[in-house]
Amino acid sequence: MREFREWGHKLTDWVADYLESPERYPVLPAVRPNEIVHSLPRTGPVKGESMEQIFADFEKLVLPGITHWNHPDFLAYFANTSSPPAILAEFLAAALNANGILWKTSPAVTELEVATLGWLLDWFDLPRQWFGMILDTASTATLHALAAARVAAAPETRDEGAPRNLIVYCSNQAHSSVEKGAMALGFGREQVRKIESDKAFRMRTDKLASAIALDRKHGLQPCCVVATVGTTSTTSIDPVPEIANIARREMLWLHVDAAYAGSAALVPELRWILDGADQADSFVFNPHKWLMIPVDCSLLYCARPDALRNAFSLVPEYLRTQDEGLNLMDYAIPLGRRFRALKLWFVLRYYGREGLAESIRDQVKMAAELRARIERDARFEICAPSPLSVVCFRLKGPDEPNRRLLEAVNATRRFFISHTVLNGRYVLRIAIGNAGTTRDTLDRLWRLIEELTVPSQC
Amino acid sequence: MREFREWGHKLTDWVADYLESPERYPVLPAVRPNEIVHSLPRTGPVKGESMEQIFADFEKLVLPGITHWNHPDFLAYFANTSSPPAILAEFLAAALNANGILWKTSPAVTELEVATLGWLLDWFDLPRQWFGMILDTASTATLHALAAARVAAAPETRDEGAPRNLIVYCSNQAHSSVEKGAMALGFGREQVRKIESDKAFRMRTDKLASAIALDRKHGLQPCCVVATVGTTSTTSIDPVPEIANIARREMLWLHVDAAYAGSAALVPELRWILDGADQADSFVFNPHKWLMIPVDCSLLYCARPDALRNAFSLVPEYLRTQDEGLNLMDYAIPLGRRFRALKLWFVLRYYGREGLAESIRDQVKMAAELRARIERDARFEICAPSPLSVVCFRLKGPDEPNRRLLEAVNATRRFFISHTVLNGRYVLRIAIGNAGTTRDTLDRLWRLIEELTVPSQC
């Protein structure tokens, strides 16, 4: 244990230095595919090695191959933050190694999950009675929601297998996990309807209604509609209240995917993004996206937990219990349950509702400022509304210079931005979400983009 | 960052003390359901709180509700270990927050996964060309395997949806995750055949062959057979070579579930448990069970990765890449991929093959010694062979005294043992798997059982 103590102290200082001066590292690595694999021995060591050797190789071989998600200059996908209290909580959780398979296999794991997920419902002003649990990612959560929707519509699925006429609806801007979930579960991709969206990339509810009517006419069974609050490409927000009306009228399961944007509802003036979400049958949001929590931590809430149970509960003899505790394994695919609630509890307490809201509010403001700056430059066009912390823009004209611009920015390795395609055109995205990102970061980025743009346009 | 530094050092010492003297904590908590939830505020704090307050509450409210999986006196389910190098790796991984969605989103995440999973194939003497990836738990891995088996048998599943005539086979001792996976994916429970096992709780291959023949006669399509190496109740080992022969002859997907026992194949004289496993189409084993790794870390290997891709690959525009890197999201439900390979790499190097094998070898020996001791006591009967580190036994006679004995042992909170049911009878299980468990631990446990047995039999 002397060695653990020594290395715990060393790594504490290393991590503190890392968090303190991220600029020591380029945000993007310079490695080529398989370079790291080839730099490592082809076989593992027969005899044990010292922490000294292992950590030296970590710094020499692994670190240069890391894309630094926890870096202020990471502005791709949905940028996010692993905060100091969350890092400390993960350290403790790894030491305890508590596993919340059942309530009794570590009561605090389940109960801290219940408590913190309840706090968030309260903060979000969503129905406090909702059932909630932590899963790894929103893709997994959405697959769980679709399985619950299916067994709710066709209870025979559990014993007889899935019917082949159940239809899932989402917008053409919905995350790929909806289609992937439907495909993996055996709905079939042909049973997923991607409803047209409007000019602001929000689902068109008239098109949703007519698609449902057409499917009914063809003898198919509409099963589930997924509304997105904060789509991946543009952060557009589907008209959840109208979708909820249709879902109620048509007896469809309503799943609300607020994986990225959900956190923003902590900001009072942004709470509107969750209008209508209280009507959801299931709801997913990822604290590991915009709530200072490192990956993985995705929350699945459900107004009809019995459906989740019907989709997933099977209790083997060795896990039968007599107590009244909540056994979360009855509601999910995995039995094993890491103590992820600990980092959530540390973070919610450390920052408090106002601290978390303030950080998100400021990031949304920074995105608006960046957008205004881009709008002032006649070479560029803004490609979508930016209600939250992502700005979509492009150089006017053909796609190719935009592709080259993205590559040039990322080739500096000083910034990482990403792209999407909107209305068939290649679009650049700047996503603000790391707690260390400042106005200076964005200023440096924009000056780089200006620099890279001038010559490439000559 | 001053605060992080301060608390990192404090928690390092706290964790070192925790690991050094686990006997300060009873292995089982004394809390009742909802007690922890009720001890916490009903709403989260508006303003942030200090680490001082949070950690004080951790010690006061959370710790008393922890079942200490990382305690030498934890002998339930499959006991396991969170080792010092793994804890340090989790600390680093949380700080980096690297996410291996794609190769390029953090090349080292994917490549360390490729490298370490390759090392293990080499150590296990399994086909080095197998594809491998880390998932959270074996339940998730088995669900992935079943989805791949389905799409391999019925490629139309991807677009049209799942056929309803595909049959999955496993023994009646297989883990519940096989049935759960089949149920969740929409095979339907009725399509799962639980094949009878022999007196040593191994699948009877004659019964498997006749079940397949009967299903074919009824026009059903045998799809997949799951062989278990180390069942959950008794650690029995299915005759994989014969099952593999049947699978090959009948063109079934062979999934080998070695979640617990796989690690033991590192011990040369125990390598036989994986005989025939090289014939598998997919193979799962959990380093978080018996390889010094904290939850979660389950490895899914696959000889036919194209089937996994067909089951799960869908690439949205924003994740399209030009590079040649391996994108693990194409093979799995989750897109997000925590840097779990880091703890695996730290542990494989720190202990080395011989260090890990030595620990397992000794635990298997301790189980044999315990078994011999139980055999010498005429009041007890051994209920199953114990080829590995789990001993199944009971008081001769009716179930009730056995139930009471289990409750009495666990009520001391000094030990945690669990139960199963074999041939309709209630059976106690002692599972050795924590690296801190010694002969003295088992001696103390057995003396307690003797003490508790005498009066209850009077």
Chai-1 contact restraints between the chains, C-beta under 6 A:
chainA,res_idxA,chainB,res_idxB,connection_type,confidence,min_distance_angstrom,max_distance_angstrom,comment,restraint_id
A,M1,B,A16,contact,1.0,0.0,6.0,A-B,restraint_1
A,M1,B,L19,contact,1.0,0.0,6.0,A-B,restraint_2
A,M1,B,E20,contact,1.0,0.0,6.0,A-B,restraint_3
A,F4,B,A16,contact,1.0,0.0,6.0,A-B,restraint_4
A,F4,B,P84,contact,1.0,0.0,6.0,A-B,restraint_5
A,R5,B,A16,contact,1.0,0.0,6.0,A-B,restraint_6
A,W7,B,L88,contact,1.0,0.0,6.0,A-B,restraint_7
A,G8,B,T12,contact,1.0,0.0,6.0,A-B,restraint_8
A,H9,B,H9,contact,1.0,0.0,6.0,A-B,restraint_9
A,H9,B,T12,contact,1.0,0.0,6.0,A-B,restraint_10
A,L11,B,L88,contact,1.0,0.0,6.0,A-B,restraint_11
A,L11,B,F91,contact,1.0,0.0,6.0,A-B,restraint_12
A,T12,B,G8,contact,1.0,0.0,6.0,A-B,restraint_13
A,T12,B,H9,contact,1.0,0.0,6.0,A-B,restraint_14
A,T12,B,T12,contact,1.0,0.0,6.0,A-B,restraint_15
A,V15,B,A95,contact,1.0,0.0,6.0,A-B,restraint_16
A,A16,B,M1,contact,1.0,0.0,6.0,A-B,restraint_17
A,A16,B,F4,contact,1.0,0.0,6.0,A-B,restraint_18
A,A16,B,R5,contact,1.0,0.0,6.0,A-B,restraint_19
A,L19,B,M1,contact,1.0,0.0,6.0,A-B,restraint_20
A,E20,B,M1,contact,1.0,0.0,6.0,A-B,restraint_21
A,P29,B,P107,contact,1.0,0.0,6.0,A-B,restraint_22
A,V31,B,P107,contact,1.0,0.0,6.0,A-B,restraint_23
A,P33,B,D323,contact,1.0,0.0,6.0,A-B,restraint_24
A,P33,B,E324,contact,1.0,0.0,6.0,A-B,restraint_25
A,P33,B,G325,contact,1.0,0.0,6.0,A-B,restraint_26
A,I36,B,A108,contact,1.0,0.0,6.0,A-B,restraint_27
A,I36,B,E111,contact,1.0,0.0,6.0,A-B,restraint_28
A,V37,B,E111,contact,1.0,0.0,6.0,A-B,restraint_29
A,V37,B,V114,contact,1.0,0.0,6.0,A-B,restraint_30
A,V37,B,A115,contact,1.0,0.0,6.0,A-B,restraint_31
A,L40,B,A115,contact,1.0,0.0,6.0,A-B,restraint_32
A,T43,B,W119,contact,1.0,0.0,6.0,A-B,restraint_33
A,T43,B,D122,contact,1.0,0.0,6.0,A-B,restraint_34
A,G44,B,W119,contact,1.0,0.0,6.0,A-B,restraint_35
A,G44,B,L348,contact,1.0,0.0,6.0,A-B,restraint_36
A,P45,B,R349,contact,1.0,0.0,6.0,A-B,restraint_37
A,P45,B,G352,contact,1.0,0.0,6.0,A-B,restraint_38
A,V46,B,G352,contact,1.0,0.0,6.0,A-B,restraint_39
A,V46,B,R353,contact,1.0,0.0,6.0,A-B,restraint_40
A,V46,B,E354,contact,1.0,0.0,6.0,A-B,restraint_41
A,K47,B,G352,contact,1.0,0.0,6.0,A-B,restraint_42
A,K47,B,E354,contact,1.0,0.0,6.0,A-B,restraint_43
A,G48,B,Y350,contact,1.0,0.0,6.0,A-B,restraint_44
A,G48,B,Y351,contact,1.0,0.0,6.0,A-B,restraint_45
A,G48,B,G352,contact,1.0,0.0,6.0,A-B,restraint_46
A,G48,B,G355,contact,1.0,0.0,6.0,A-B,restraint_47
A,E49,B,R349,contact,1.0,0.0,6.0,A-B,restraint_48
A,I54,B,F346,contact,1.0,0.0,6.0,A-B,restraint_49
A,I54,B,R349,contact,1.0,0.0,6.0,A-B,restraint_50
A,V62,B,A108,contact,1.0,0.0,6.0,A-B,restraint_51
A,G65,B,P107,contact,1.0,0.0,6.0,A-B,restraint_52
A,G65,B,A108,contact,1.0,0.0,6.0,A-B,restraint_53
A,I66,B,L96,contact,1.0,0.0,6.0,A-B,restraint_54
A,I66,B,A98,contact,1.0,0.0,6.0,A-B,restraint_55
A,I66,B,S106,contact,1.0,0.0,6.0,A-B,restraint_56
A,I66,B,A108,contact,1.0,0.0,6.0,A-B,restraint_57
A,T67,B,T105,contact,1.0,0.0,6.0,A-B,restraint_58
A,T67,B,S106,contact,1.0,0.0,6.0,A-B,restraint_59
A,W69,B,N97,contact,1.0,0.0,6.0,A-B,restraint_60
A,W69,B,A98,contact,1.0,0.0,6.0,A-B,restraint_61
A,W69,B,N99,contact,1.0,0.0,6.0,A-B,restraint_62
A,N70,B,N97,contact,1.0,0.0,6.0,A-B,restraint_63
A,S82,B,A94,contact,1.0,0.0,6.0,A-B,restraint_64
A,S82,B,N97,contact,1.0,0.0,6.0,A-B,restraint_65
A,P84,B,F4,contact,1.0,0.0,6.0,A-B,restraint_66
A,I87,B,A94,contact,1.0,0.0,6.0,A-B,restraint_67
A,I87,B,A95,contact,1.0,0.0,6.0,A-B,restraint_68
A,L88,B,W7,contact,1.0,0.0,6.0,A-B,restraint_69
A,L88,B,L11,contact,1.0,0.0,6.0,A-B,restraint_70
A,E90,B,E90,contact,1.0,0.0,6.0,A-B,restraint_71
A,E90,B,A94,contact,1.0,0.0,6.0,A-B,restraint_72
A,F91,B,L11,contact,1.0,0.0,6.0,A-B,restraint_73
A,F91,B,F91,contact,1.0,0.0,6.0,A-B,restraint_74
A,A94,B,S82,contact,1.0,0.0,6.0,A-B,restraint_75
A,A94,B,I87,contact,1.0,0.0,6.0,A-B,restraint_76
A,A94,B,E90,contact,1.0,0.0,6.0,A-B,restraint_77
A,A94,B,P294,contact,1.0,0.0,6.0,A-B,restraint_78
A,A95,B,V15,contact,1.0,0.0,6.0,A-B,restraint_79
A,A95,B,I87,contact,1.0,0.0,6.0,A-B,restraint_80
A,L96,B,I66,contact,1.0,0.0,6.0,A-B,restraint_81
A,N97,B,W69,contact,1.0,0.0,6.0,A-B,restraint_82
A,N97,B,N70,contact,1.0,0.0,6.0,A-B,restraint_83
A,N97,B,S82,contact,1.0,0.0,6.0,A-B,restraint_84
A,N97,B,P294,contact,1.0,0.0,6.0,A-B,restraint_85
A,A98,B,I66,contact,1.0,0.0,6.0,A-B,restraint_86
A,A98,B,W69,contact,1.0,0.0,6.0,A-B,restraint_87
A,N99,B,W69,contact,1.0,0.0,6.0,A-B,restraint_88
A,N99,B,V295,contact,1.0,0.0,6.0,A-B,restraint_89
A,T105,B,T67,contact,1.0,0.0,6.0,A-B,restraint_90
A,S106,B,I66,contact,1.0,0.0,6.0,A-B,restraint_91
A,S106,B,T67,contact,1.0,0.0,6.0,A-B,restraint_92
A,P107,B,P29,contact,1.0,0.0,6.0,A-B,restraint_93
A,P107,B,V31,contact,1.0,0.0,6.0,A-B,restraint_94
A,P107,B,G65,contact,1.0,0.0,6.0,A-B,restraint_95
A,A108,B,I36,contact,1.0,0.0,6.0,A-B,restraint_96
A,A108,B,V62,contact,1.0,0.0,6.0,A-B,restraint_97
A,A108,B,G65,contact,1.0,0.0,6.0,A-B,restraint_98
A,A108,B,I66,contact,1.0,0.0,6.0,A-B,restraint_99
A,E111,B,I36,contact,1.0,0.0,6.0,A-B,restraint_100
A,E111,B,V37,contact,1.0,0.0,6.0,A-B,restraint_101
A,V114,B,V37,contact,1.0,0.0,6.0,A-B,restraint_102
A,A115,B,V37,contact,1.0,0.0,6.0,A-B,restraint_103
A,A115,B,L40,contact,1.0,0.0,6.0,A-B,restraint_104
A,W119,B,T43,contact,1.0,0.0,6.0,A-B,restraint_105
A,W119,B,G44,contact,1.0,0.0,6.0,A-B,restraint_106
A,D122,B,T43,contact,1.0,0.0,6.0,A-B,restraint_107
A,D136,B,D136,contact,1.0,0.0,6.0,A-B,restraint_108
A,D136,B,P334,contact,1.0,0.0,6.0,A-B,restraint_109
A,T137,B,P334,contact,1.0,0.0,6.0,A-B,restraint_110
A,T137,B,G336,contact,1.0,0.0,6.0,A-B,restraint_111
A,S139,B,I333,contact,1.0,0.0,6.0,A-B,restraint_112
A,S139,B,P334,contact,1.0,0.0,6.0,A-B,restraint_113
A,S139,B,L335,contact,1.0,0.0,6.0,A-B,restraint_114
A,T140,B,I333,contact,1.0,0.0,6.0,A-B,restraint_115
A,T140,B,P334,contact,1.0,0.0,6.0,A-B,restraint_116
A,L143,B,I333,contact,1.0,0.0,6.0,A-B,restraint_117
A,A147,B,A184,contact,1.0,0.0,6.0,A-B,restraint_118
A,T157,B,G186,contact,1.0,0.0,6.0,A-B,restraint_119
A,R158,B,M183,contact,1.0,0.0,6.0,A-B,restraint_120
A,D159,B,G188,contact,1.0,0.0,6.0,A-B,restraint_121
A,D159,B,R189,contact,1.0,0.0,6.0,A-B,restraint_122
A,D159,B,E190,contact,1.0,0.0,6.0,A-B,restraint_123
A,E160,B,G188,contact,1.0,0.0,6.0,A-B,restraint_124
A,E160,B,E190,contact,1.0,0.0,6.0,A-B,restraint_125
A,G161,B,R164,contact,1.0,0.0,6.0,A-B,restraint_126
A,G161,B,G186,contact,1.0,0.0,6.0,A-B,restraint_127
A,G161,B,F187,contact,1.0,0.0,6.0,A-B,restraint_128
A,G161,B,G188,contact,1.0,0.0,6.0,A-B,restraint_129
A,A162,B,A162,contact,1.0,0.0,6.0,A-B,restraint_130
A,A162,B,G186,contact,1.0,0.0,6.0,A-B,restraint_131
A,R164,B,G161,contact,1.0,0.0,6.0,A-B,restraint_132
A,S176,B,L314,contact,1.0,0.0,6.0,A-B,restraint_133
A,S176,B,P316,contact,1.0,0.0,6.0,A-B,restraint_134
A,E179,B,L314,contact,1.0,0.0,6.0,A-B,restraint_135
A,K180,B,L314,contact,1.0,0.0,6.0,A-B,restraint_136
A,M183,B,R158,contact,1.0,0.0,6.0,A-B,restraint_137
A,A184,B,A147,contact,1.0,0.0,6.0,A-B,restraint_138
A,A184,B,F312,contact,1.0,0.0,6.0,A-B,restraint_139
A,A184,B,I333,contact,1.0,0.0,6.0,A-B,restraint_140
A,L185,B,G186,contact,1.0,0.0,6.0,A-B,restraint_141
A,G186,B,T157,contact,1.0,0.0,6.0,A-B,restraint_142
A,G186,B,G161,contact,1.0,0.0,6.0,A-B,restraint_143
A,G186,B,A162,contact,1.0,0.0,6.0,A-B,restraint_144
A,G186,B,L185,contact,1.0,0.0,6.0,A-B,restraint_145
A,G186,B,G186,contact,1.0,0.0,6.0,A-B,restraint_146
A,F187,B,G161,contact,1.0,0.0,6.0,A-B,restraint_147
A,G188,B,D159,contact,1.0,0.0,6.0,A-B,restraint_148
A,G188,B,E160,contact,1.0,0.0,6.0,A-B,restraint_149
A,G188,B,G161,contact,1.0,0.0,6.0,A-B,restraint_150
A,R189,B,D159,contact,1.0,0.0,6.0,A-B,restraint_151
A,E190,B,D159,contact,1.0,0.0,6.0,A-B,restraint_152
A,E190,B,E160,contact,1.0,0.0,6.0,A-B,restraint_153
A,P294,B,A94,contact,1.0,0.0,6.0,A-B,restraint_154
A,P294,B,N97,contact,1.0,0.0,6.0,A-B,restraint_155
A,V295,B,N99,contact,1.0,0.0,6.0,A-B,restraint_156
A,V295,B,G336,contact,1.0,0.0,6.0,A-B,restraint_157
A,V295,B,R338,contact,1.0,0.0,6.0,A-B,restraint_158
A,D296,B,G336,contact,1.0,0.0,6.0,A-B,restraint_159
A,D296,B,R338,contact,1.0,0.0,6.0,A-B,restraint_160
A,F312,B,A184,contact,1.0,0.0,6.0,A-B,restraint_161
A,L314,B,S176,contact,1.0,0.0,6.0,A-B,restraint_162
A,L314,B,E179,contact,1.0,0.0,6.0,A-B,restraint_163
A,L314,B,K180,contact,1.0,0.0,6.0,A-B,restraint_164
A,P316,B,S176,contact,1.0,0.0,6.0,A-B,restraint_165
A,E317,B,T420,contact,1.0,0.0,6.0,A-B,restraint_166
A,E317,B,V421,contact,1.0,0.0,6.0,A-B,restraint_167
A,Y318,B,T420,contact,1.0,0.0,6.0,A-B,restraint_168
A,D323,B,P33,contact,1.0,0.0,6.0,A-B,restraint_169
A,E324,B,P33,contact,1.0,0.0,6.0,A-B,restraint_170
A,G325,B,P33,contact,1.0,0.0,6.0,A-B,restraint_171
A,I333,B,S139,contact,1.0,0.0,6.0,A-B,restraint_172
A,I333,B,T140,contact,1.0,0.0,6.0,A-B,restraint_173
A,I333,B,L143,contact,1.0,0.0,6.0,A-B,restraint_174
A,I333,B,A184,contact,1.0,0.0,6.0,A-B,restraint_175
A,P334,B,D136,contact,1.0,0.0,6.0,A-B,restraint_176
A,P334,B,T137,contact,1.0,0.0,6.0,A-B,restraint_177
A,P334,B,S139,contact,1.0,0.0,6.0,A-B,restraint_178
A,P334,B,T140,contact,1.0,0.0,6.0,A-B,restraint_179
A,L335,B,S139,contact,1.0,0.0,6.0,A-B,restraint_180
A,G336,B,T137,contact,1.0,0.0,6.0,A-B,restraint_181
A,G336,B,V295,contact,1.0,0.0,6.0,A-B,restraint_182
A,G336,B,D296,contact,1.0,0.0,6.0,A-B,restraint_183
A,R338,B,V295,contact,1.0,0.0,6.0,A-B,restraint_184
A,R338,B,D296,contact,1.0,0.0,6.0,A-B,restraint_185
A,F346,B,I54,contact,1.0,0.0,6.0,A-B,restraint_186
A,L348,B,G44,contact,1.0,0.0,6.0,A-B,restraint_187
A,R349,B,P45,contact,1.0,0.0,6.0,A-B,restraint_188
A,R349,B,E49,contact,1.0,0.0,6.0,A-B,restraint_189
A,R349,B,I54,contact,1.0,0.0,6.0,A-B,restraint_190
A,Y350,B,G48,contact,1.0,0.0,6.0,A-B,restraint_191
A,Y351,B,G48,contact,1.0,0.0,6.0,A-B,restraint_192
A,G352,B,P45,contact,1.0,0.0,6.0,A-B,restraint_193
A,G352,B,V46,contact,1.0,0.0,6.0,A-B,restraint_194
A,G352,B,K47,contact,1.0,0.0,6.0,A-B,restraint_195
A,G352,B,G48,contact,1.0,0.0,6.0,A-B,restraint_196
A,R353,B,V46,contact,1.0,0.0,6.0,A-B,restraint_197
A,E354,B,V46,contact,1.0,0.0,6.0,A-B,restraint_198
A,E354,B,K47,contact,1.0,0.0,6.0,A-B,restraint_199
A,G355,B,G48,contact,1.0,0.0,6.0,A-B,restraint_200
A,T420,B,E317,contact,1.0,0.0,6.0,A-B,restraint_201
A,T420,B,Y318,contact,1.0,0.0,6.0,A-B,restraint_202
A,V421,B,E317,contact,1.0,0.0,6.0,A-B,restraint_203
